[in-house]
Structure formats: structure tokens, C-alpha cells
Amino acid sequence: MPRLRIGEWGVEVERELLTLASARCSFGPFLVDVGCPRLVIQRGAIPAGEGRPLNPRRPEGPRLLIRDMVLHIEPPQDALDAELALRAAFHLGTVGQGGVLLHSSGVAFGGTALVAVGPSGAGKSTFARLARQAGGELLSDEVVSLLPDGRVLGTPFRSDPDMVGTAREARLGGLFALVHAPAESLEPLAPVAVVPLLLAQAFRAPSDGLTQAGLLQRVATLVSHFPAWRFSFRNHPEAGAYLRRWCEDHAAR
């Protein structure tokens, strides 16, 4: 079966599931053919009363159950179900490596990654597009993994077909809370202001083995080691150029 790479982990998944999810995800860069899988996704029946819905908004739909590093899922009904199963796998793989999976966008200029956070409508995809137009490499405009050593991992999840992420890793240069404004500017943010922003965008699952206190500790550790900024920007190419120059200055220090 095909295997997907999540940092140091491999996830074995049925090709039919990837095919169904491909209407919403781009897995090509994440496929690997070496190494032993740490996690396996299997389709099949789940006993009544066990597991949880793949889609919390559709509790009567397919369920998933995690047992002994096997992610059991009932047959997905559509591409969204298949994507949600794979997101659950990326979440488990990230948590298993001590990290946090975020609803966020990530881009890399050279070896420096910028991660944008904010609620829906904050401009995460716009941030990613502008940075990519300025020469940045897209990690994902939907979901990124943050590992405890500061590595940022791309994922196959995307907002639009042309926003294909990469499987590369980059070192976290900064976390960016997005604000729409008529001109570009950066304002430093204290860790106490960043923690709730990340918690609000962090993936969670009752079966991932990570308590709320454990998640808080991981997030607090990340923001204590890496800078965070309030990035005011407009939907204009100059915003991407502004980020590129910031990365160049950051790398030169």
C-alpha cells in the first residue's frame, strides 16, 4: 500500500482512499516507498458504540477508531470524509512526534518558515499566495505541523487546486497573527497573547492521548522559543515582498 510521510513517520494508506481524497488534497509530494509505517489506516466496520464521527457536523456518518496505531475508519461516503480521515492521520503523526497540528498557512523563504494563524477569513490563504508570488515555497495554506525542535512540516491539505503544498521542512522563523490593513507593518507579540491564538487553531481529538494541559504545554514551549508578530497587510504583491525582505534580514542576523 502507498505510504505518506509525516516528518519522521510513515503512514500506510489504501490507494482507494487516496484516490477519493485527491479531489480535495494533493498527495504526490508526500508519497514515499521506504521505511516501516508507524501508523496504518484501515477501512472496515467499527463495532456499534465505539469510535467517533469522522465529521462532527455529521454524527450519523462514518466513524473512526484508533487502536494500537491503527486508524480504523468506516468506508468514507465522499471526498470530504476521506480528507478528514487523512487529517486525523496527520494529527496523530504530529502529536506522536511531540508536535502540534494547526489550522494555519505556512511558507518558506530558503530555510526559514513563516506560519500565519488566525480565524477563518483572517487571510491565511491570501498570506500564502502573496508569499509564494514573492518567491516563497508553499508548505500549505490550510494545515501545518509544528514540531518541538522548531521544524515546520508541509501537508497535502489545500484551499484550492493551485495551492499545492510541499513535503519539505523548514525552520520556524516566526508566527504571524494576521490583520487586514492599508499598509504592511509588524508588531511584536508577547507569548501570553500568542498562546490562545494557537490553541484556537490546534487540532484536537479525544483519542490522541494528549490532554488539554499537555497541549497547552506544547504551545507555550513553542511560543517561548520562537518570535511572534502581528502582521498588518493588504492584498497586494508588496505584502509578499515585505515578508521576503523580513526573512532575508532574519537570516542575516
URURHU-V351134 format. One record per residue. RES is the residue in one letter. OMEGA is omega in radians with two decimals (999 if undefined). Layout:
res=RES omega=OMEGA
res=RES omega=OMEGA
//
This chain:
res=M omega=3.10
res=P omega=3.09
res=R omega=3.10
res=L omega=3.13
res=R omega=3.01
res=I omega=-3.07
res=G omega=3.13
res=E omega=-3.08
res=W omega=2.95
res=G omega=3.13
res=V omega=3.12
res=E omega=-3.04
res=V omega=3.13
res=E omega=-3.12
res=R omega=-3.13
res=E omega=3.12
res=L omega=3.09
res=L omega=3.14
res=T omega=3.13
res=L omega=-3.11
res=A omega=-3.02
res=S omega=3.06
res=A omega=-3.08
res=R omega=-3.05
res=C omega=3.14
res=S omega=-2.97
res=F omega=-3.05
res=G omega=-3.09
res=P omega=-3.02
res=F omega=3.14
res=L omega=3.10
res=V omega=-3.12
res=D omega=3.14
res=V omega=3.06
res=G omega=3.11
res=C omega=3.14
res=P omega=3.03
res=R omega=-3.08
res=L omega=-3.14
res=V omega=3.03
res=I omega=-3.13
res=Q omega=3.04
res=R omega=3.11
res=G omega=-3.13
res=A omega=3.06
res=I omega=-3.11
res=P omega=3.12
res=A omega=3.11
res=G omega=3.13
res=E omega=3.11
res=G omega=3.12
res=R omega=-3.12
res=P omega=3.00
res=L omega=-3.13
res=N omega=-3.11
res=P omega=3.12
res=R omega=3.13
res=R omega=-3.02
res=P omega=3.13
res=E omega=-3.09
res=G omega=-3.12
res=P omega=-3.14
res=R omega=3.01
res=L omega=-3.13
res=L omega=3.13
res=I omega=-3.13
res=R omega=3.07
res=D omega=3.10
res=M omega=2.97
res=V omega=3.10
res=L omega=3.14
res=H omega=3.09
res=I omega=2.98
res=E omega=-3.07
res=P omega=-3.14
res=P omega=-3.14
res=Q omega=-3.11
res=D omega=-3.09
res=A omega=3.13
res=L omega=3.10
res=D omega=-3.13
res=A omega=3.11
res=E omega=-3.12
res=L omega=3.07
res=A omega=-3.14
res=L omega=3.04
res=R omega=3.10
res=A omega=3.11
res=A omega=3.11
res=F omega=3.08
res=H omega=-3.14
res=L omega=3.12
res=G omega=3.13
res=T omega=3.12
res=V omega=3.14
res=G omega=3.09
res=Q omega=3.07
res=G omega=-3.04
res=G omega=-3.13
res=V omega=3.05
res=L omega=-3.03
res=L omega=2.84
res=H omega=-3.04
res=S omega=3.05
res=S omega=-3.13
res=G omega=3.06
res=V omega=3.14
res=A omega=2.95
res=F omega=-3.02
res=G omega=3.14
res=G omega=-3.08
res=T omega=-3.14
res=A omega=3.03
res=L omega=-3.12
res=V omega=-3.11
res=A omega=3.14
res=V omega=3.12
res=G omega=3.14
res=P omega=3.09
res=S omega=-3.12
res=G omega=-3.12
res=A omega=3.13
res=G omega=-3.10
res=K omega=3.13
res=S omega=3.08
res=T omega=3.06
res=F omega=-3.10
res=A omega=3.14
res=R omega=-3.11
res=L omega=3.11
res=A omega=3.12
res=R omega=3.10
res=Q omega=3.14
res=A omega=3.10
res=G omega=3.10
res=G omega=3.10
res=E omega=-3.08
res=L omega=3.00
res=L omega=2.99
res=S omega=3.04
res=D omega=-3.10
res=E omega=-2.99
res=V omega=3.02
res=V omega=3.06
res=S omega=3.01
res=L omega=3.12
res=L omega=-3.01
res=P omega=3.11
res=D omega=3.10
res=G omega=3.07
res=R omega=3.04
res=V omega=-3.11
res=L omega=3.00
res=G omega=3.09
res=T omega=-3.12
res=P omega=-3.03
res=F omega=-2.99
res=R omega=3.09
res=S omega=-3.09
res=D omega=-3.09
res=P omega=-3.11
res=D omega=-3.11
res=M omega=-3.09
res=V omega=3.14
res=G omega=-3.14
res=T omega=-3.14
res=A omega=-3.10
res=R omega=3.08
res=E omega=3.06
res=A omega=-3.11
res=R omega=-3.11
res=L omega=3.08
res=G omega=3.14
res=G omega=3.02
res=L omega=-3.02
res=F omega=3.00
res=A omega=-2.93
res=L omega=3.09
res=V omega=3.06
res=H omega=-3.08
res=A omega=-3.14
res=P omega=3.13
res=A omega=-3.07
res=E omega=3.04
res=S omega=3.09
res=L omega=3.09
res=E omega=-3.13
res=P omega=3.09
res=L omega=3.08
res=A omega=3.13
res=P omega=-3.11
res=V omega=3.10
res=A omega=-3.06
res=V omega=-3.07
res=V omega=-3.13
res=P omega=3.09
res=L omega=3.14
res=L omega=3.13
res=L omega=-3.12
res=A omega=-3.09
res=Q omega=-3.10
res=A omega=3.03
res=F omega=3.10
res=R omega=3.07
res=A omega=-3.11
res=P omega=-3.07
res=S omega=-3.08
res=D omega=3.11
res=G omega=-3.11
res=L omega=3.12
res=T omega=3.08
res=Q omega=3.11
res=A omega=3.11
res=G omega=3.08
res=L omega=3.11
res=L omega=-3.14
res=Q omega=3.14
res=R omega=-3.13
res=V omega=-3.12
res=A omega=3.12
res=T omega=3.13
res=L omega=-3.06
res=V omega=3.09
res=S omega=-3.10
res=H omega=-3.07
res=F omega=-3.06
res=P omega=3.08
res=A omega=-3.04
res=W omega=2.89
res=R omega=-3.09
res=F omega=3.04
res=S omega=-3.05
res=F omega=3.05
res=R omega=3.08
res=N omega=-3.03
res=H omega=-3.14
res=P omega=-3.13
res=E omega=3.11
res=A omega=3.08
res=G omega=3.10
res=A omega=3.10
res=Y omega=3.13
res=L omega=3.12
res=R omega=3.13
res=R omega=3.12
res=W omega=3.12
res=C omega=3.13
res=E omega=3.10
res=D omega=-3.13
res=H omega=-3.11
res=A omega=-3.09
res=A omega=-3.09
res=R omega=999
//
